[in-house]
Amino acid sequence: MAAADSSPATFRVSPEERYLLEAVAHYTGKTMSAFVREAALVLARKVVDDAGPEAVLEGDREWSQKGRLTVEERRQALEHQREMSHDDTR
């Protein structure tokens, strides 16, 4: 993948975790970014191989929808807000 096609991914680690990742990355002759990217991709591909792509996609869909309102719930919330604004003008 070309650099122009890449997308940043950010995550937090403790100082001790960062040191471990940097030390192992440097030991293997890689930057921390390259090391973490390669390790994460190896693990992600193993999960897809073990669970199957459909199960992973379903889990991703469920995660993406957590805490989101359905269209009907959004409609009700908007209607409620409209009613509240009409009450305020009375």
C-alpha atoms as an extended CHARMM CRD file, in Angstrom:
* protein
*
        90  EXT
         1         1  MET       CA              0.0000000000        0.0000000000        0.0000000000  PROA      1               0.0000000000
         2         2  ALA       CA              1.4280000000        3.3840000000       -0.9630000000  PROA      2               0.0000000000
         3         3  ALA       CA              2.0000000000        5.9980000000        1.7410000000  PROA      3               0.0000000000
         4         4  ALA       CA             -0.5820000000        8.3070000000        0.1680000000  PROA      4               0.0000000000
         5         5  ASP       CA             -3.1610000000        5.5380000000        0.5790000000  PROA      5               0.0000000000
         6         6  SER       CA             -2.4770000000        4.9670000000        4.2730000000  PROA      6               0.0000000000
         7         7  SER       CA             -4.7290000000        5.9880000000        7.1290000000  PROA      7               0.0000000000
         8         8  PRO       CA             -3.4650000000        6.8010000000       10.6220000000  PROA      8               0.0000000000
         9         9  ALA       CA             -4.5290000000        4.6040000000       13.5170000000  PROA      9               0.0000000000
        10        10  THR       CA             -3.9340000000        5.8990000000       17.0230000000  PROA      10              0.0000000000
        11        11  PHE       CA             -4.0580000000        4.0770000000       20.3420000000  PROA      11              0.0000000000
        12        12  ARG       CA             -2.8840000000        4.6850000000       23.8780000000  PROA      12              0.0000000000
        13        13  VAL       CA             -0.4000000000        2.6410000000       25.8550000000  PROA      13              0.0000000000
        14        14  SER       CA              1.2010000000        3.1270000000       29.2430000000  PROA      14              0.0000000000
        15        15  PRO       CA              4.8150000000        4.3270000000       29.3260000000  PROA      15              0.0000000000
        16        16  GLU       CA              5.9100000000        0.7860000000       30.2340000000  PROA      16              0.0000000000
        17        17  GLU       CA              3.9730000000       -0.7220000000       27.3290000000  PROA      17              0.0000000000
        18        18  ARG       CA              5.4500000000        1.8560000000       24.9560000000  PROA      18              0.0000000000
        19        19  TYR       CA              8.9600000000        1.0390000000       26.1140000000  PROA      19              0.0000000000
        20        20  LEU       CA              8.3410000000       -2.6780000000       25.5770000000  PROA      20              0.0000000000
        21        21  LEU       CA              6.9560000000       -2.1020000000       22.0690000000  PROA      21              0.0000000000
        22        22  GLU       CA              9.8000000000        0.2450000000       21.1320000000  PROA      22              0.0000000000
        23        23  ALA       CA             12.4800000000       -2.0370000000       22.5680000000  PROA      23              0.0000000000
        24        24  VAL       CA             11.1930000000       -5.1410000000       20.7580000000  PROA      24              0.0000000000
        25        25  ALA       CA             10.6060000000       -3.1930000000       17.5410000000  PROA      25              0.0000000000
        26        26  HSD       CA             14.1390000000       -1.8150000000       17.5910000000  PROA      26              0.0000000000
        27        27  TYR       CA             15.5330000000       -5.2600000000       18.4570000000  PROA      27              0.0000000000
        28        28  THR       CA             13.8250000000       -6.6480000000       15.3440000000  PROA      28              0.0000000000
        29        29  GLY       CA             15.1300000000       -3.7660000000       13.2300000000  PROA      29              0.0000000000
        30        30  LYS       CA             11.7410000000       -2.0970000000       12.7730000000  PROA      30              0.0000000000
        31        31  THR       CA             10.1290000000        1.1340000000       13.7690000000  PROA      31              0.0000000000
        32        32  MET       CA              7.4990000000        0.8700000000       16.4540000000  PROA      32              0.0000000000
        33        33  SER       CA              4.8290000000        1.6920000000       13.8540000000  PROA      33              0.0000000000
        34        34  ALA       CA              5.9860000000       -1.0770000000       11.5330000000  PROA      34              0.0000000000
        35        35  PHE       CA              6.2650000000       -3.5800000000       14.3670000000  PROA      35              0.0000000000
        36        36  VAL       CA              2.8210000000       -2.8320000000       15.8240000000  PROA      36              0.0000000000
        37        37  ARG       CA              1.1890000000       -2.7260000000       12.3640000000  PROA      37              0.0000000000
        38        38  GLU       CA              2.6610000000       -6.0910000000       11.3530000000  PROA      38              0.0000000000
        39        39  ALA       CA              1.8190000000       -7.7380000000       14.6950000000  PROA      39              0.0000000000
        40        40  ALA       CA             -1.7460000000       -6.4170000000       14.6470000000  PROA      40              0.0000000000
        41        41  LEU       CA             -2.2900000000       -7.5530000000       11.0570000000  PROA      41              0.0000000000
        42        42  VAL       CA             -0.9590000000      -11.0500000000       11.8070000000  PROA      42              0.0000000000
        43        43  LEU       CA             -3.3680000000      -11.3460000000       14.7440000000  PROA      43              0.0000000000
        44        44  ALA       CA             -6.2940000000       -9.8670000000       12.7880000000  PROA      44              0.0000000000
        45        45  ARG       CA             -5.7670000000      -12.2850000000        9.8950000000  PROA      45              0.0000000000
        46        46  LYS       CA             -5.6010000000      -15.2120000000       12.3460000000  PROA      46              0.0000000000
        47        47  VAL       CA             -8.9170000000      -14.1710000000       13.9130000000  PROA      47              0.0000000000
        48        48  VAL       CA            -10.5270000000      -13.9690000000       10.4640000000  PROA      48              0.0000000000
        49        49  ASP       CA             -9.0990000000      -17.3940000000        9.5530000000  PROA      49              0.0000000000
        50        50  ASP       CA            -10.2700000000      -18.9390000000       12.8560000000  PROA      50              0.0000000000
        51        51  ALA       CA            -13.7140000000      -17.3220000000       13.1440000000  PROA      51              0.0000000000
        52        52  GLY       CA            -14.4800000000      -16.7780000000        9.4740000000  PROA      52              0.0000000000
        53        53  PRO       CA            -15.0890000000      -13.5220000000        7.6630000000  PROA      53              0.0000000000
        54        54  GLU       CA            -18.8700000000      -13.5890000000        8.1410000000  PROA      54              0.0000000000
        55        55  ALA       CA            -18.5870000000      -13.8710000000       11.9340000000  PROA      55              0.0000000000
        56        56  VAL       CA            -16.0540000000      -11.0420000000       12.0320000000  PROA      56              0.0000000000
        57        57  LEU       CA            -18.2330000000       -8.8280000000        9.8410000000  PROA      57              0.0000000000
        58        58  GLU       CA            -21.2780000000       -9.5580000000       12.0250000000  PROA      58              0.0000000000
        59        59  GLY       CA            -19.3040000000       -8.7040000000       15.1660000000  PROA      59              0.0000000000
        60        60  ASP       CA            -18.1240000000       -5.4830000000       13.5400000000  PROA      60              0.0000000000
        61        61  ARG       CA            -21.7010000000       -4.5980000000       12.5620000000  PROA      61              0.0000000000
        62        62  GLU       CA            -22.9470000000       -5.2260000000       16.1080000000  PROA      62              0.0000000000
        63        63  TRP       CA            -20.1370000000       -3.1410000000       17.5890000000  PROA      63              0.0000000000
        64        64  SER       CA            -20.8190000000       -0.2900000000       15.1590000000  PROA      64              0.0000000000
        65        65  GLN       CA            -24.4960000000       -0.2140000000       16.0800000000  PROA      65              0.0000000000
        66        66  LYS       CA            -23.9920000000       -0.2280000000       19.8550000000  PROA      66              0.0000000000
        67        67  GLY       CA            -25.4540000000        2.8560000000       21.4060000000  PROA      67              0.0000000000
        68        68  ARG       CA            -26.9340000000        4.0940000000       18.1530000000  PROA      68              0.0000000000
        69        69  LEU       CA            -30.5670000000        4.9510000000       17.7940000000  PROA      69              0.0000000000
        70        70  THR       CA            -32.7610000000        3.2450000000       15.2460000000  PROA      70              0.0000000000
        71        71  VAL       CA            -34.4540000000        5.3960000000       12.6370000000  PROA      71              0.0000000000
        72        72  GLU       CA            -37.7000000000        5.1530000000       14.5980000000  PROA      72              0.0000000000
        73        73  GLU       CA            -35.9740000000        6.1820000000       17.8420000000  PROA      73              0.0000000000
        74        74  ARG       CA            -34.3950000000        9.1430000000       16.0470000000  PROA      74              0.0000000000
        75        75  ARG       CA            -37.7840000000       10.1540000000       14.6590000000  PROA      75              0.0000000000
        76        76  GLN       CA            -39.3210000000        9.9950000000       18.1180000000  PROA      76              0.0000000000
        77        77  ALA       CA            -36.4770000000       12.0370000000       19.6030000000  PROA      77              0.0000000000
        78        78  LEU       CA            -36.8710000000       14.7020000000       16.9200000000  PROA      78              0.0000000000
        79        79  GLU       CA            -40.6280000000       14.7900000000       17.4290000000  PROA      79              0.0000000000
        80        80  HSD       CA            -40.1230000000       15.1300000000       21.1750000000  PROA      80              0.0000000000
        81        81  GLN       CA            -37.7050000000       18.0280000000       20.6240000000  PROA      81              0.0000000000
        82        82  ARG       CA            -40.2090000000       19.7030000000       18.3050000000  PROA      82              0.0000000000
        83        83  GLU       CA            -42.9280000000       19.3700000000       20.9520000000  PROA      83              0.0000000000
        84        84  MET       CA            -40.5950000000       20.7920000000       23.5910000000  PROA      84              0.0000000000
        85        85  SER       CA            -39.7930000000       23.8200000000       21.4280000000  PROA      85              0.0000000000
        86        86  HSD       CA            -43.5160000000       24.4400000000       20.8210000000  PROA      86              0.0000000000
        87        87  ASP       CA            -44.1220000000       24.3150000000       24.5830000000  PROA      87              0.0000000000
        88        88  ASP       CA            -41.3930000000       26.8980000000       25.1060000000  PROA      88              0.0000000000
        89        89  THR       CA            -43.0690000000       29.3570000000       22.7260000000  PROA      89              0.0000000000
        90        90  ARG       CA            -46.4060000000       29.1960000000       24.5020000000  PROA      90              0.0000000000
